[in-house]
Amino acid sequence: MLGECTMIAAEDTRVTRRLLDHWGVTVRLISLHEHNEARAAADVLDVLVAGGDVALVSDAGTPRSEEHTSELQ
C-alpha cells in the first residue's frame, strides 16, 4: 500500500526509511513534524492538488488527524 502512494510523510524519516528499504518501497519520503510543519505542509498540498496520494507514517503510535495537519486545515 505504501508503495502505491505518491509521497510518504513521516515523523522520523530515519526509522521509516529502514522500513521502506526493507520492503523495496522507493516512494518520495519527506519529514513532517512540529518543527517543519509549515514547509512540509506546502509539499503535501502540492502533491494532493496534483491528484496524488500522501501517506502519513508515525513512529510514536497512531497520530490524530489534527496533530500534524494544522497547517493543512
C-alpha positions as CSV (number, residue, x, y, z in Angstrom):
1,M,0.0,0.0,0.0
2,L,2.8,2.5,0.8
3,G,4.4,1.7,-2.5
4,E,1.4,3.0,-4.3
5,C,1.4,6.4,-2.8
6,T,2.9,9.5,-4.5
7,M,4.6,10.6,-1.3
8,I,5.1,9.5,2.3
9,A,5.3,12.0,5.2
10,A,7.0,10.6,8.3
11,E,7.8,11.9,11.8
12,D,11.2,10.3,11.7
13,T,12.5,9.5,8.2
14,R,15.4,7.5,9.6
15,V,13.1,4.9,11.0
16,T,10.6,5.0,8.1
17,R,13.4,4.7,5.5
18,R,14.6,1.4,7.1
19,L,11.1,0.0,6.8
20,L,10.7,1.2,3.2
21,D,14.1,-0.1,2.2
22,H,13.3,-3.5,3.7
23,W,10.2,-3.7,1.6
24,G,11.8,-2.2,-1.5
25,V,9.5,0.9,-1.5
26,T,11.0,3.8,-3.4
27,V,8.3,6.4,-2.9
28,R,9.4,10.0,-2.2
29,L,9.8,10.4,1.6
30,I,9.6,13.7,3.5
31,S,9.9,14.6,7.1
32,L,6.8,16.1,8.8
33,H,6.9,17.1,12.4
34,E,6.1,20.1,14.6
35,H,9.4,21.9,13.7
36,N,8.9,21.8,9.9
37,E,5.2,21.6,9.6
38,A,4.7,24.8,7.6
39,R,7.3,23.9,4.9
40,A,6.3,20.3,4.8
41,A,2.6,21.1,4.5
42,A,3.3,23.0,1.3
43,D,4.9,19.9,-0.2
44,V,1.9,17.8,0.9
45,L,-0.6,20.2,-0.6
46,D,1.3,20.3,-3.9
47,V,1.0,16.6,-4.2
48,L,-2.6,16.5,-3.2
49,V,-3.6,19.3,-5.6
50,A,-1.9,17.5,-8.4
51,G,-4.1,14.5,-7.7
52,G,-1.5,12.4,-5.8
53,D,-1.8,10.4,-2.6
54,V,0.1,11.1,0.6
55,A,0.6,8.5,3.4
56,L,1.4,9.6,7.0
57,V,3.7,7.3,9.0
58,S,4.0,7.8,12.7
59,D,6.7,6.3,14.9
60,A,5.0,7.0,18.2
61,G,1.6,5.4,17.7
62,T,-1.4,6.4,15.6
63,P,-1.4,10.2,15.0
64,R,-4.6,12.1,15.4
65,S,-5.6,14.0,12.2
66,E,-5.1,17.4,13.9
67,E,-1.6,16.6,15.3
68,H,0.3,17.1,12.0
69,T,-2.1,18.9,9.9
70,S,-2.8,22.3,11.5
71,E,-1.0,23.9,8.5
72,L,-3.2,21.9,6.1
73,Q,-6.5,22.8,7.7
